[in-house]
Amino acid sequence: MKLSMIAVICLAALTSFSSWSTTILDAPPESVSTSDKFVFYAHGYIVEGKDPKPINTKNGWGVYDFPAIKQALSDKSYTLIAHHREKNTDPFAYAYELNKQVRSLVEKGVSARNITLIGFSRGSFISAIASDKLSDLEINTVILAGCGGLTASKHTDIKVFGHVLSVYEQSDEAQSCAALHKRSTQTRSFNEIVINTGLEHGAFYKPMNEWVTPVKAWVKAHMGR
């Protein structure tokens, strides 16, 4: 049977889309390949609950667009895992579960150096705790506007390992991760980027190129290293 020209074009488009499509999951898959790469994204506190697009009216930061951020962070070179946490999730308990998920992937043959944790605000706190628990594996960690809580005196025991990237907004209260870097003496590398949008914490509420582009570039450059 001959295909019409329109059908051929449509089939080619679908094939092209399929080969370039990205994968976004809520949890790690049961079946993996040893060459697979994974990025875990942990959202901020405001998203905990049922609403994936909550609005911050108190500080004027607007809508936290969790779905759009997931789409922007996804990439054909890795699988993005972005779980929507329940309201008032205990960060330490969740970090422990994240630790178990990462170890499960490694036990199945995935290289620890092909796994990256990305967290924003409360999500950064969770990602840093998980990185601390995974010190023997040295996975990669990205902290987005997360060193307010991580540099607090009661949390100075938390350290990060592997390759680490910190990104913060110049107008935000959550500033440099220099103190975290200083006490994390066993990192393989540490980089920090300052963005300047004037949007305070809200700069990370949407997938702005100012932070998404360098974060994805860093993640892909450090996978496997």
C-alpha positions, 0 to 999 in steps of 0.5 A: 500500500502506498502512503500519500505524501501527507501521510509520509510527512506526518510519519516523518514528523512523528519519527523525528519528534520521537527521536528528540522527545524527552522523558519526565517521570515522577519516580525512577523506572524499574528497568534501566540501562547502564548507560542511562543518565538521570536528573532529579529536580526537587521543587520549592516549598510552595509547591508542596500539596496538590497545586502544581502552579501555586501563587505567592501573593505574600512576596509578590513572586507570582506563579510557581510554574512547576510543569513549565520548569519540568519541561524546560529542565528535561532533555533528550540526553537524560531522564528527568525525575520530578516528584510533586511532594505532599504538603508539609513533607519532612525534608529529612525523611524525603532526602532519605527516600531520595537517597534510596532511589539513587542507590537503587539506580546505582545497584542496577548498574547506573553510574553514580556520575550519571546522576544529578540532584537539582533543588530549589529553595526547600528542594535545595535543602533536601538535595543537599541532605541527600548529597550528604547521605550519598557521600560515598557515591559522589553524585552531582548536585545543583543548588538553586537559591538554597543556601539560606537554610544550608548556612544556618547554624543548626545545619552546619553539619550538612556537606555536599559531595561530587561536582557541585553548582550553586546558582543564586539571584543577586536580589534574593535573601538566599545568597552565596553557598561559599560557607557550604563550599568551605566546609564541604572539603571533599567536593570534586569541583565547586562552581557558583553563578550569580544571576541578576533579574531583580526578581528575588526568589521568584526568579526560580519560579519560572524557567528563565533562561538566566538560570535554566540555560547554564544549569542544563549546560553544567549538568550535561558537561559534568555527567560521567565525569 
